[in-house]
Amino acid sequence: MKDPEVPVLTIEDLGVLRDVAVDGDRIRVDITPTYSGCPAMDAIRDDVLLALTRVGFEDVEVRLVLAPAWTTDWMSEDGKRKLTEYGIAPPTGKARHGGPVRIALGVRCPRCGSLDTREISRFGSTSCKALYECRACLEPFDHFKVI
């Protein structure tokens, strides 16, 4: 199932799909939003319900699971590669919860590979991305924040 905001990623690539439990004709799917106010979760829930009822499941439950909170650590390496190919700089490094705040030293441009980039806005096309500009190729691009 594709993510509605980044259509090159599946919800599995993104790490939003947390668990699937099948018991006969009953299926339960747990999904976790990338952040608590993510507007795509209703669309994701509806898409999962529709896809599973189409293949014959009659008793489908899609649960929104908020704890533990989603982290970019849950993204697959394949998903990060797909982001780069799509023109979005993937998150780099591991998320740290607690302790000092990490500062990115450089974000590689997904188009030309340059590290000569700068953050234009802490929020990009969605709240989980920041807007960057490449000083080498002069192209703007989103960067998936490490969360």
N, C-alpha and C positions, 0 to 999 in steps of 0.2 A: 504494500500500500504506500503510495507516494505522500510525502509531506506537502500540504497545500501551499506553504509559503516558499519552499525550496524544492521544486518539482523533480530535481535530479536525485533527491534523497528519498529513501524509504523511511518509514517511521522506525524501522529496525536499525538502519544506518545511523539515524539521529540519536538513537538510544531512548526514544520516547516509549517504544514498546517494551514493557518491563516483564510481563509474564503472560502466558497462555495456559489455561488448564481445561482439558477436555474430559468430560464424564458422560459417555454415551452420546445422547443428542444435545447435551448441555455444554456450553462453552463459556468460559469467563476470560476476559482480556483485561489486563491492567495497563494503563497508560499514564505517563508522568509528563506534565508540561515542562517546557524549557524554562519557563518562569511562571509564577502564580497567576499572572493576568494574561497569559497567552491566548489571543483570540482564535487561534487555529484549533483549539481543543474540541470545540463543538463540531467542527467540520470533520476532524479526525475520528471522533466518536461515531458520528453518523456514517462515515465511510466504512468503518470497521463493522458496524451493525449491518449495513446494506450488503457488504461483501460476504459476510458469514451467513446471512439469511439466504442469499442467492445460491450458495453451495449446499444448502439443505439443513443448516442448524436452525432449530425452531426456538430454542431457549438460549438466548444470547445476552450476556451481561458484560457491559464495558464499564470498568471502574476507573475513576480518576484518582490516582494515588499520589499524594503530595509529599509523603515522607518515605524514604529519604528524598531530599530535593534533588532534582535533575542536575547533572554536572556534564560539562563537555568531555570529561573522562569516559563517559558512556558512549560517545560517538565511535563508530568503527573506523579503522584505518582506511577501508574502502570508501566510506562516506567522506572522509577528509580529502581523499584523492578526487572524488567526484566534485566536491566543492571547488577545488582548485581548477579543475577542468571547466567548471561552470562560470568561473570568474570571481569567486568569493574566496578570500584568504581564510583557510581553516584555522581553528584554534591550535596553538602550539604550547607544549608543556602541559603539566598537570595542574589541576585546580588545587588551591590551598585554602582550607577553611580554618580560619583562626590565624593568629600570628601576623607578621608583617604583610602589607599589601604589595603584591608583585607589580612591577612596572615593566611593560614590554620594551625591550631595547630596539626592536625593529620588527616590522611586519613585512614579509616578502610579498611583492606585487604578484598576483596570480596570473597576470598577463605577460610580463617581461622578466619576472624573477628578481628585480632590483630590490634591495633593502633600503633604498633612498626614498622612503615614504613618510607621510605625516598624517596624523589623525586630524580630520576636519571637524567631526562631530562624534561625541561619545555614543550617539544613537544613529543607526543607519536605517535601512528599509524596514527593519523590525527591531524591537528592543534588545534582542540577543545579539545584534550586530552593531558594529561601529563603522562610520564612514571614513575612508582613507583616500588619500590622493598619492599617486606615484609621481615623484619628481623627475624620473627618468623618461617614462613614456607619456606622462601627463594625463593618465587615465584615472578616473575615480573608481573605487571598488569598495565593497563591503568586506569587513573582517569579522568572522564569528568570534565573539569574545570568549576568553577562558573564564568559565563560571564554575 
